[in-house]
Each structure stands twice: as C-alpha cells, then as structure tokens.
C-alpha cells in the first residue's frame, strides 16, 4: 500500500491527471460522429507506447571536464584573502596591545626609563616583534588558503607568482596596519575592556564598508563613502586590481592602482604609529605616569 501523500502517490496522481487531460484532448479532436471515450483512450495509449520505444536519453560529453571550475581559481583565492580582513583586524591589534601594555606596567616602565636604552629603540623592538608575528600569520593564512582550495578541488588556473605575490604583499601591509592600530591603543594607555570594545566595533565597521561582505553595486553611496575613509576598502580594492575582478572588472589588472591602494593602507599604519609615538611621548612627560610612587612620596 502507498499513501496518497507520499512521493509515489503524488507521482501517480500526476500521471493519472496527465492521462485524463490527454484523453480529453484526443476525444475533442475526433470527428463528431466518431467521438468515443474508448477510441480516445486507445489513441493516447498508442501514442505513449510509441514515444517510449522511440525516445532515448543521450549523454553529451563536455569539452572540458573541469569547465565549471577552470575559471574559479583566481576569484576563489582573492575572496579567501579578503575574508582575512575581519579576523586580522580583530586579533592583531589585541595581541599588539597586550605586548605594549605589558611594557607600560608601572614597575617595568620605571626600570626601562632608568636604563641607558633609548625609549624609541625599545618601542621599535616591540613593533619588530609584533611584525615578525604578523609575517608568520600572513604566511600561515596564505598556506591555509591554498590548502582549502586543494581540498575543495578548485582549479588553480589564473594564479601566477606575480598576482599571488602582490596579494601577499597586500595582506602583509594590512596586517602591519592592524599591528600599528594595536600599538596606538597600547600607547594611549587604553584598558583591556576599552580595547576589546573599540577593536570589535572598528573591525565590524571596516568589514561592512569594505565591499567584502556585500557586492559594491548593492551598497548605498553613504556606505561607500565611509568605506573609502577606512583601510578595509583599499585593501579589497588592491586585491581586485591584482586579479581584475570586483571593483576592477571594468579596467582589468592594473599594478599602478594596486600600488596606490596598498599605499593608502600603509599610510593608515604610519598614521597609527605616529599617533602612538605621540601619546607615548605625552605619557612619559607626565610625572604621574612616569613614576607614580615618587609622586605620592613627594605629596
């Protein structure tokens, strides 16, 4: 027994309805004097049997077995690299902040200020340490991108040493910008809660206005305007210029525009570093920050 609500029952109902519809059409098509229900049903069954004997299913081979994925290599790689925009801006500033804030501890800070080493040299060493960590993160992220593409059996057609190398440079520059942002937060003496809140809001704002989350043609003009004031937009634009996709679909690959876009991302990083050095200088010139214990004794 088969339920009328099952798949087999529904298919049987469709077949019966189709047969009755064809029978009605055949009945109306007969001459007025020859209209008989049995004749119409016989005609429909004969036509159905003839069609069954003559119909064949043909399998046409495709000209290329990987035709559907042959052009997916470059867009897939570019999209995956762009996806790193949010986690990098979420993690790297926090990691850098933890390093810088550790050296900003009052006890450690007094020892560093009393040593013969220059403060600028110490801050440069902190940035180099965080930069080395950022380089390792970029290498690992690029390697994971290729691994995911291989596991998904995505063709690597369209990927060359040049466009992969330029994409890596874009990713590295963006990572250094995120590190510079963390350096600014640590130098400004933010607490951990304020840093986490700022980084989450800033990373979400950059992600939603960068063109990575939504197609650019679907974004309203105010959102695009805000995006162009943030580093995420120029990071995604630099990736598009390398592969000639997205915002560069009409112009194609353009190394000059890539250089200008990634230069703006680097400019954001330089600005963050300069602001961090400024706040650090202000903090060192304030007695309450340089030697709080001495100030309390003086009082």
C-alpha positions as CSV (number, residue, x, y, z in Angstrom):
1,X,0.0,0.0,0.0
2,X,1.2,3.5,-0.9
3,X,0.0,6.7,0.8
4,X,-1.5,9.3,-1.5
5,X,0.6,11.9,0.4
6,X,3.9,10.1,-0.3
7,X,6.2,10.8,-3.3
8,X,5.0,7.7,-5.2
9,X,1.4,8.7,-4.6
10,X,1.9,12.2,-5.8
11,X,3.7,11.0,-8.9
12,X,0.8,8.5,-9.6
13,X,-1.7,11.4,-9.3
14,X,0.3,13.5,-11.8
15,X,0.4,10.6,-14.3
16,X,-3.4,10.0,-13.9
17,X,-4.2,13.6,-14.4
18,X,-2.0,13.9,-17.4
19,X,-3.6,10.8,-18.9
20,X,-7.1,12.1,-18.4
21,X,-6.1,15.5,-19.9
22,X,-4.6,13.9,-23.0
23,X,-7.7,11.7,-23.3
24,X,-10.0,14.7,-23.2
25,X,-7.9,16.5,-25.8
26,X,-7.9,13.4,-28.0
27,X,-11.7,13.0,-27.5
28,X,-12.4,16.6,-28.6
29,X,-10.1,16.2,-31.6
30,X,-12.1,13.3,-33.0
31,X,-14.9,14.0,-35.6
32,X,-18.3,14.5,-34.0
33,X,-19.6,11.2,-35.4
34,X,-16.6,9.2,-34.1
35,X,-16.3,10.6,-30.6
36,X,-16.0,7.6,-28.3
37,X,-14.2,7.5,-25.0
38,X,-12.6,4.1,-25.7
39,X,-11.2,5.3,-29.0
40,X,-9.7,8.4,-27.4
41,X,-8.1,6.4,-24.6
42,X,-6.7,3.9,-27.1
43,X,-5.2,6.7,-29.2
44,X,-3.5,8.2,-26.1
45,X,-2.0,4.8,-25.0
46,X,-0.7,4.0,-28.5
47,X,1.0,7.4,-28.8
48,X,2.5,7.0,-25.3
49,X,3.9,3.5,-26.2
50,X,5.4,4.8,-29.5
51,X,7.1,7.6,-27.7
52,X,8.5,5.2,-25.1
53,X,10.0,3.0,-27.8
54,X,11.5,5.9,-29.8
55,X,12.8,8.1,-27.1
56,X,16.4,7.8,-25.9
57,X,18.4,9.7,-23.4
58,X,21.6,11.0,-24.9
59,X,24.7,11.8,-22.9
60,X,26.8,14.6,-24.5
61,X,30.4,14.8,-23.2
62,X,31.6,18.2,-22.1
63,X,34.5,19.7,-24.0
64,X,36.4,20.2,-20.7
65,X,35.9,18.1,-17.6
66,X,36.8,21.0,-15.4
67,X,34.9,23.6,-17.4
68,X,32.8,24.6,-14.4
69,X,35.8,25.2,-12.1
70,X,38.5,26.2,-14.6
71,X,37.9,29.9,-14.0
72,X,37.3,29.7,-10.3
73,X,41.0,29.7,-9.2
74,X,41.7,33.5,-9.1
75,X,38.3,34.6,-7.7
76,X,38.3,31.9,-5.1
77,X,41.8,32.8,-4.0
78,X,41.0,36.6,-4.0
79,X,37.8,36.1,-2.0
80,X,39.5,33.9,0.6
81,X,42.3,36.5,1.1
82,X,39.7,39.2,1.5
83,X,38.0,37.2,4.2
84,X,41.0,37.6,6.4
85,X,40.2,41.3,6.7
86,X,37.9,40.9,9.7
87,X,39.9,38.3,11.8
88,X,43.2,40.1,11.3
89,X,41.8,43.4,12.4
90,X,40.2,41.7,15.3
91,X,43.2,39.7,16.6
92,X,46.3,41.5,15.7
93,X,45.5,44.8,17.5
94,X,44.6,42.9,20.6
95,X,47.8,40.9,20.5
96,X,49.9,44.0,20.0
97,X,48.0,45.8,22.7
98,X,48.9,43.0,25.2
99,X,52.6,43.3,24.3
100,X,52.7,47.1,24.5
101,X,50.6,47.3,27.7
102,X,52.9,44.8,29.4
103,X,55.8,47.1,28.9
104,X,53.6,50.0,30.1
105,X,53.2,48.5,33.5
106,X,54.4,50.9,36.2
107,X,57.2,48.7,37.6
108,X,58.5,47.7,34.2
109,X,58.2,51.2,32.9
110,X,60.3,52.7,35.7
111,X,63.0,50.1,35.1
112,X,63.0,50.8,31.4
113,X,63.2,54.6,31.9
114,X,66.1,54.2,34.3
115,X,68.1,52.0,31.8
116,X,70.5,53.5,29.2
117,X,68.5,52.2,26.3
118,X,66.5,54.8,24.3
119,X,62.7,54.6,24.6
120,X,62.3,54.8,20.8
121,X,64.6,51.8,20.4
122,X,62.5,49.8,22.9
123,X,59.3,50.7,21.1
124,X,60.9,49.8,17.7
125,X,61.8,46.4,19.1
126,X,58.3,45.9,20.3
127,X,57.0,46.7,16.8
128,X,59.5,44.4,15.2
129,X,58.5,41.5,17.4
130,X,54.8,42.1,16.6
131,X,55.7,42.5,12.9
132,X,57.5,39.2,12.9
133,X,54.5,37.5,14.4
134,X,52.3,39.2,11.8
135,X,54.5,37.9,9.0
136,X,54.1,34.3,10.3
137,X,50.4,34.8,10.4
138,X,50.3,36.0,6.8
139,X,52.4,33.1,5.6
140,X,50.1,30.6,7.5
141,X,46.9,32.2,6.2
142,X,48.1,32.1,2.6
143,X,49.2,28.4,3.0
144,X,45.8,27.6,4.5
145,X,44.1,29.3,1.6
146,X,45.9,27.1,-0.9
147,X,45.1,24.0,1.3
148,X,41.4,24.8,1.3
149,X,41.3,25.3,-2.4
150,X,43.0,21.9,-2.9
151,X,40.6,20.2,-0.6
152,X,37.7,21.8,-2.4
153,X,39.2,20.7,-5.7
154,X,39.2,24.3,-7.0
155,X,41.4,24.8,-10.1
156,X,44.5,26.9,-9.6
157,X,44.2,28.3,-13.2
158,X,44.7,32.0,-13.3
159,X,47.0,32.1,-10.3
160,X,50.6,33.2,-11.1
161,X,53.6,34.1,-9.0
162,X,53.0,37.8,-9.6
163,X,49.4,38.0,-8.6
164,X,49.8,35.7,-5.6
165,X,52.9,37.7,-4.5
166,X,51.2,41.0,-4.8
167,X,48.2,39.6,-2.9
168,X,50.6,38.5,-0.2
169,X,52.1,42.0,0.0
170,X,48.6,43.5,0.3
171,X,47.8,41.0,3.1
172,X,51.1,41.8,4.9
173,X,50.6,45.6,4.6
174,X,47.1,45.3,6.0
175,X,48.4,43.1,8.9
176,X,51.1,45.7,9.7
177,X,48.3,48.4,9.7
178,X,46.4,46.3,12.3
179,X,49.5,45.9,14.4
180,X,50.0,49.7,14.3
181,X,46.4,50.1,15.4
182,X,47.2,47.9,18.5
183,X,50.4,49.9,19.1
184,X,48.3,53.1,19.2
185,X,45.8,51.6,21.6
186,X,48.6,50.4,23.9
187,X,50.5,53.7,23.8
188,X,47.3,55.6,24.6
189,X,47.0,53.6,27.8
190,X,43.6,52.1,27.0
191,X,42.4,49.4,29.4
192,X,41.7,45.9,28.1
193,X,37.9,46.3,28.1
194,X,38.0,49.6,26.1
195,X,40.5,48.0,23.7
196,X,38.2,45.0,23.0
197,X,35.2,47.2,22.6
198,X,36.9,49.5,20.2
199,X,38.5,46.7,18.1
200,X,35.2,44.9,17.7
201,X,33.3,48.0,16.6
202,X,36.1,49.1,14.3
203,X,36.6,45.7,12.7
204,X,32.8,45.3,12.1
205,X,32.7,48.8,10.6
206,X,35.6,48.1,8.3
207,X,34.2,44.8,7.2
208,X,30.8,46.0,6.3
209,X,32.0,49.0,4.4
210,X,35.0,47.4,2.6
211,X,33.0,45.7,-0.2
212,X,33.9,42.2,1.1
213,X,30.6,41.4,2.8
214,X,28.3,42.9,0.1
215,X,28.7,43.5,-3.6
216,X,29.7,47.1,-4.3
217,X,26.8,47.7,-6.6
218,X,24.4,46.8,-3.7
219,X,26.0,49.2,-1.3
220,X,24.4,52.7,-0.8
221,X,26.5,55.7,-1.6
222,X,27.0,56.8,2.1
223,X,28.3,53.3,2.9
224,X,30.8,53.5,0.0
225,X,31.9,57.0,1.2
226,X,32.5,55.7,4.7
227,X,34.4,52.7,3.3
228,X,36.8,54.9,1.4
229,X,37.7,56.6,4.6
230,X,38.8,53.3,6.1
231,X,41.7,50.9,5.3
232,X,39.5,47.9,4.5
233,X,38.1,49.4,1.3
234,X,41.6,50.0,-0.1
235,X,42.8,46.5,0.9
236,X,39.9,44.9,-1.0
237,X,40.5,47.3,-3.9
238,X,44.2,46.3,-4.1
239,X,43.2,42.6,-4.3
240,X,40.7,43.4,-7.1
241,X,43.4,45.4,-9.0
242,X,45.7,42.4,-8.9
243,X,43.1,40.0,-10.4
244,X,41.0,42.4,-12.4
245,X,37.8,41.4,-10.6
246,X,35.2,43.2,-8.5
247,X,35.8,46.9,-8.5
248,X,38.5,46.4,-11.2
249,X,36.3,44.3,-13.5
250,X,35.9,47.1,-16.0
251,X,39.6,48.2,-16.0
252,X,41.3,44.8,-15.6
253,X,44.6,44.2,-13.9
254,X,46.3,47.5,-13.0
255,X,49.5,47.4,-11.0
256,X,49.6,51.2,-10.7
257,X,46.2,51.3,-9.0
258,X,47.2,48.4,-6.8
259,X,50.3,50.3,-5.6
260,X,48.2,53.4,-4.8
261,X,45.6,51.4,-3.0
262,X,48.1,49.5,-0.8
263,X,50.0,52.7,-0.3
264,X,46.9,54.2,1.4
265,X,46.7,51.1,3.6
266,X,50.3,51.7,4.6
267,X,49.6,55.3,5.2
268,X,46.9,54.3,7.8
269,X,49.6,52.2,9.5
270,X,52.1,55.1,9.5
271,X,49.5,57.4,11.0
272,X,48.7,55.0,13.8
273,X,52.4,54.6,14.6
274,X,52.9,58.4,14.7
275,X,49.9,58.8,16.9
276,X,51.1,56.0,19.2
277,X,54.6,57.6,19.5
278,X,52.9,61.0,20.3
279,X,50.8,59.5,23.0
280,X,53.8,57.6,24.4
281,X,55.8,60.8,24.5
282,X,52.9,62.6,26.3
283,X,52.7,59.8,28.8
284,X,56.4,59.9,29.5
285,X,56.4,63.6,30.2
286,X,53.7,63.3,32.8
287,X,55.2,62.6,36.2
288,X,52.1,60.7,37.4
289,X,52.7,58.2,34.6
290,X,56.5,58.1,34.7
291,X,57.0,57.5,38.4
292,X,53.7,57.4,40.3
293,X,55.4,56.1,43.5
294,X,57.8,59.1,43.6
295,X,54.9,61.5,43.1
296,X,53.0,60.0,46.0
297,X,56.0,60.3,48.3
298,X,56.5,63.9,47.3
299,X,53.0,64.6,48.3
